[in-house]
Amino acid sequence: MNKILKDKTRRRIILVLTDREGLSYTELMETLRIGSTGTLNYHLKVLGDLLEKTDSGQYRLSEKGELASRFLTEFPEQGNTLKTKRVWWRRFWIIGFVGPILWLLIALYLYFSGYIDAYRAAQSIFVVIFGILFTYFFYRMVRSNTKEQSQKEQNRTIQDVFVSGRRPEEVKEEIQNWIREENIVIEIEREGFIRGRLGIPALGLTAPKYFEVSFKPDQNGVMVHTEGWISVYDISEKSFSNKALTVGSIPRKKGWKVINRLWLKLRAISK
């Protein structure tokens, strides 16, 4: 449930439906101000059994959804993830800066006391400078986005691709071909939804790239919803980019190329 409610839009859906008998699909789009049906469809699919549909086709909270609503009400956002991140960064800065400064003070004390020579003292200064620079670039690489940056990157490379004249089975086969060609490791797979990644989550320096693809019949074809992002140390999530490097030298271009090849494949099989 924590992973499902990690997304801001899904939290809003739960809160909007709290204490309501139900809302139609159109009312949800208008209330949440979501302009893409693919985006709303994706979030409704992820919420799964937290929601249920009435006989009239309206969405409402299930028993499990009401539990999620109570969770969000009793433990507001500022008291969970964001607060945890702030505490983490505060400790990070204390260790990252106080440690090297203490090392420098000790080295200077030993130098002026005659315990070490000038060469050793210079080495200590170099280590301190290197440590501070490393700390700074590490922070720039994995730091949480500011509000403005989050607004710019919150799409997480979201795109809807309509494949006309094809059945879901054909689209799924093309997606699986793409997964094999790109050597993507599947993490979750269920009907109409696949989540995979490139890279090793436990090793943050590999900057694992995540891909989520959902698809369902839509009129005379299949609507495919895609999302792609990089998660560094499970602290910061950033969208892919068509630029070679970004702040902190995180290579996001490869992720963009991989997901772009999927978009091209889907458009190519569209009749």
C-alpha positions in Angstrom: 0.0 0.0 0.0 2.9 2.4 0.8 4.2 1.9 -2.8 0.8 2.5 -4.3 0.2 5.6 -2.3 3.7 7.0 -2.9 2.4 8.8 -6.0 0.7 12.2 -5.4 -2.0 11.7 -8.0 -3.1 8.3 -6.4 -3.2 9.9 -3.0 -5.4 12.6 -4.4 -7.8 10.1 -5.9 -8.2 8.3 -2.6 -8.8 11.6 -0.7 -11.2 12.9 -3.4 -13.3 9.7 -3.0 -13.3 9.8 0.8 -16.8 10.2 2.3 -18.4 10.2 -1.2 -20.8 7.7 -2.6 -19.0 7.7 -5.9 -17.7 9.8 -8.8 -17.9 9.1 -12.5 -14.8 8.8 -14.7 -15.4 12.3 -16.1 -16.0 13.8 -12.7 -12.7 12.3 -11.5 -10.9 13.9 -14.5 -12.4 17.3 -13.9 -11.9 17.2 -10.1 -8.3 16.1 -10.4 -7.6 18.3 -13.5 -6.1 15.4 -15.4 -6.0 16.1 -19.1 -5.0 12.6 -20.3 -7.3 9.6 -20.1 -4.2 7.4 -20.4 -2.7 8.9 -17.2 -6.0 8.5 -15.2 -6.4 4.9 -16.5 -2.9 4.1 -15.4 -3.4 5.4 -11.9 -6.8 3.7 -11.5 -5.2 0.4 -12.6 -2.4 0.7 -10.0 -4.9 1.5 -7.3 -6.6 -1.8 -8.1 -8.7 -3.2 -5.3 -8.5 0.0 -3.3 -11.4 1.1 -5.6 -14.6 -0.5 -6.8 -17.2 0.5 -9.4 -20.9 0.8 -8.7 -23.7 -0.5 -10.9 -23.9 2.9 -12.4 -20.2 2.9 -13.3 -19.1 5.3 -10.6 -15.8 4.8 -8.7 -15.8 4.6 -4.9 -13.5 3.4 -2.2 -13.5 -0.3 -1.4 -13.0 -1.5 2.2 -9.3 -1.6 1.6 -9.5 1.9 0.0 -11.2 3.2 3.1 -8.3 1.9 5.2 -5.9 3.7 2.8 -7.9 6.9 3.3 -7.6 6.6 7.1 -3.9 6.0 6.7 -3.5 9.2 4.6 -5.7 11.2 7.0 -3.9 10.1 10.2 -0.4 10.2 8.7 -0.3 13.3 6.5 2.5 13.7 3.9 4.6 16.1 5.9 4.9 13.4 8.6 6.2 10.6 6.5 8.3 10.5 3.3 9.2 14.1 3.0 10.1 14.4 6.7 12.2 11.2 6.5 14.1 12.6 3.5 14.8 15.9 5.3 16.2 14.0 8.4 18.3 11.9 6.1 19.8 14.9 4.4 20.4 16.7 7.7 22.4 13.7 8.9 24.2 13.5 5.5 25.4 17.1 5.7 26.5 16.7 9.3 28.6 13.6 8.4 29.7 15.0 5.0 31.0 18.3 6.3 31.7 18.0 10.0 33.8 14.8 9.4 36.3 16.4 7.0 36.5 19.6 9.1 37.4 17.6 12.2 40.0 15.7 10.2 41.5 19.0 9.1 41.6 20.4 12.6 43.3 17.2 13.9 45.8 17.3 11.1 46.7 20.9 11.7 47.0 20.2 15.5 49.4 17.3 14.8 51.4 19.5 12.3 51.9 22.4 14.6 52.7 20.0 17.5 55.4 18.4 15.4 53.9 15.0 15.1 53.6 15.1 11.3 55.5 16.9 8.6 54.3 19.4 6.0 53.8 16.7 3.4 51.4 14.8 5.6 49.6 18.0 6.5 49.2 18.8 2.7 47.9 15.3 2.2 45.3 15.8 4.9 44.2 19.1 3.3 43.8 17.4 -0.1 41.7 14.7 1.5 39.4 17.2 3.1 39.0 19.2 -0.1 38.3 16.0 -2.1 35.8 14.8 0.6 33.8 18.1 0.5 33.7 18.1 -3.3 32.6 14.5 -3.3 29.9 15.2 -0.8 28.6 18.2 -2.8 28.5 16.3 -6.1 26.9 13.3 -4.4 24.2 15.6 -3.0 23.6 17.2 -6.4 23.3 13.7 -7.9 20.7 12.3 -5.6 19.1 15.3 -3.9 15.3 15.6 -3.8 13.9 18.0 -6.4 12.8 21.4 -5.5 9.1 22.2 -6.0 9.8 23.9 -9.4 12.0 21.1 -10.6 9.3 18.5 -9.5 6.7 20.3 -11.5 9.0 20.3 -14.6 9.8 16.6 -14.2 6.7 15.1 -12.6 5.6 13.6 -15.9 8.4 11.0 -15.5 8.5 10.7 -19.3 4.9 9.8 -19.5 3.4 9.1 -23.0 0.3 7.5 -24.4 0.6 5.7 -27.7 -2.5 4.5 -29.5 -1.9 1.4 -31.6 -4.7 1.1 -34.1 -6.0 -2.1 -35.7 -4.2 -4.4 -33.3 -5.3 -6.7 -30.5 -3.9 -6.6 -27.0 -2.1 -9.9 -27.6 -0.2 -8.5 -30.5 0.8 -5.3 -28.6 1.9 -7.4 -25.7 4.1 -9.5 -27.9 5.8 -6.4 -29.3 6.4 -5.1 -25.8 7.9 -8.4 -24.8 10.2 -8.3 -27.9 11.3 -4.8 -26.8 12.0 -6.1 -23.3 14.2 -9.0 -24.6 16.1 -6.7 -27.0 16.9 -4.1 -24.3 17.7 -6.8 -21.7 15.1 -5.3 -19.3 14.5 -7.3 -16.1 10.8 -7.7 -15.4 9.9 -6.9 -11.8 6.1 -7.0 -12.0 3.9 -8.5 -14.7 0.1 -8.9 -14.6 -2.7 -8.6 -17.1 -2.2 -5.4 -19.0 0.7 -4.2 -17.0 4.5 -4.7 -17.0 7.2 -3.1 -14.9 10.9 -3.6 -15.6 14.3 -2.0 -15.0 17.8 -1.7 -16.2 20.6 -1.6 -13.6 20.9 -3.0 -10.1 18.8 -1.2 -7.4 21.2 -2.1 -4.6 24.1 -0.2 -6.3 22.9 3.3 -6.6 25.9 4.3 -8.8 24.3 2.3 -11.6 21.4 4.7 -11.6 18.7 2.0 -12.2 16.2 2.9 -15.0 12.6 1.9 -14.5 9.9 1.3 -17.1 6.2 0.8 -16.6 3.9 -0.1 -19.5 0.2 -0.6 -19.3 -2.2 -1.4 -22.2 -5.9 -2.0 -22.7 -8.3 -2.2 -25.7 -9.6 1.2 -26.8 -12.1 1.5 -29.7 -10.4 0.0 -32.8 -7.0 -0.6 -31.2 -5.0 -0.6 -28.0 -4.0 2.3 -25.8 -0.6 2.0 -24.4 0.5 4.1 -21.4 4.3 4.3 -20.7 6.4 5.8 -17.9 10.1 5.9 -17.5 12.4 7.3 -14.7 15.6 6.9 -12.9 15.7 6.1 -9.2 18.9 6.9 -7.4 19.4 5.2 -4.1 15.6 5.2 -3.7 16.0 8.8 -2.6 15.5 10.8 -5.8 13.4 10.0 -8.9 14.2 11.8 -12.2 12.6 11.6 -15.6 14.7 10.5 -18.6 16.2 13.2 -20.8 17.2 13.4 -24.4 20.4 15.3 -23.2 23.6 13.4 -22.7 24.1 14.4 -19.0 22.2 16.3 -16.4 23.0 17.8 -13.0 25.3 15.5 -11.1 26.3 13.8 -14.3 23.5 11.2 -14.1 23.3 9.7 -17.6 19.6 9.8 -18.4 19.9 9.7 -22.2 20.2 5.9 -22.3 16.8 5.6 -20.6 15.3 8.0 -23.1 16.7 6.1 -26.0 15.3 2.8 -24.6 11.8 4.1 -24.0 11.8 6.0 -27.3 12.6 2.7 -29.2 9.4 1.3 -27.6 7.4 4.3 -28.8 8.8 3.8 -32.4 8.0 0.0 -32.3 4.4 0.7 -31.2 3.8 3.3 -33.9 5.4 1.0 -36.5 2.8 -1.8 -35.9 -0.1 0.6 -35.8 -2.3 0.1 -39.0 
